[in-house]
């Protein structure tokens, strides 16, 4: 397992509950909130430069953006 994957996994474990609650307030749908949070972490794994770890602020902004996109669609 790469260091980057471990960093993302640790961040997911630490932040996913807070992020889901945040998105649930935006979307008013627990299942969609879970999907949005998971999608953000999957997207990060595919897009982060090698060796770079995401910050909690970056993740929060990505979750916010995807939640609002979900509302528009």
C-alpha positions in Angstrom: 0.0 0.0 0.0 1.4 3.4 -0.9 1.9 6.2 1.6 -0.6 8.3 -0.4 -3.3 5.7 -0.1 -2.6 5.4 3.6 -2.9 9.2 4.0 -6.2 9.3 2.1 -7.5 6.3 4.1 -6.6 7.9 7.4 -8.2 11.2 6.3 -11.4 9.3 5.3 -11.6 7.5 8.6 -11.1 10.7 10.6 -13.4 13.0 8.5 -16.1 10.9 6.9 -18.6 11.3 9.7 -18.3 15.0 9.8 -18.4 15.3 6.0 -21.5 13.1 5.7 -23.3 15.3 8.3 -22.3 18.4 6.4 -23.5 17.1 3.0 -26.7 15.6 4.6 -27.6 19.2 5.6 -27.1 20.4 2.1 -28.8 17.5 0.2 -31.3 16.4 2.9 -30.7 12.8 1.9 -28.4 10.4 3.9 -27.8 8.0 1.1 -26.8 10.7 -1.4 -24.6 12.3 1.3 -22.7 9.0 1.7 -22.3 8.7 -2.1 -21.0 12.2 -2.4 -18.4 11.8 0.3 -17.2 8.4 -1.1 -17.0 9.8 -4.6 -14.8 12.7 -3.5 -12.3 10.3 -1.9 -12.3 8.0 -5.0 -11.8 11.1 -7.2 -8.9 12.2 -5.0 -7.1 8.9 -5.3 -7.2 9.2 -9.1 -6.2 12.9 -9.4 -3.7 13.8 -6.7 -0.1 14.0 -7.8 2.0 11.1 -6.6 3.2 11.5 -3.1 0.9 14.4 -2.3 -1.6 14.1 0.6 -4.9 16.0 0.6 -5.6 18.5 3.4 -8.9 18.5 5.3 -9.7 21.9 3.9 -9.2 20.6 0.3 -11.5 17.7 1.0 -14.2 19.9 2.6 -14.2 22.2 -0.5 -14.4 19.2 -2.9 -17.3 17.7 -0.9 -19.1 21.1 -0.9 -18.6 21.5 -4.7 -19.8 18.0 -5.5 -22.8 18.3 -3.2 -23.9 21.5 -4.9 -23.3 19.9 -8.3 -25.5 17.1 -7.2 -28.2 19.6 -6.4 -28.0 21.2 -9.8 -28.2 17.9 -11.7 
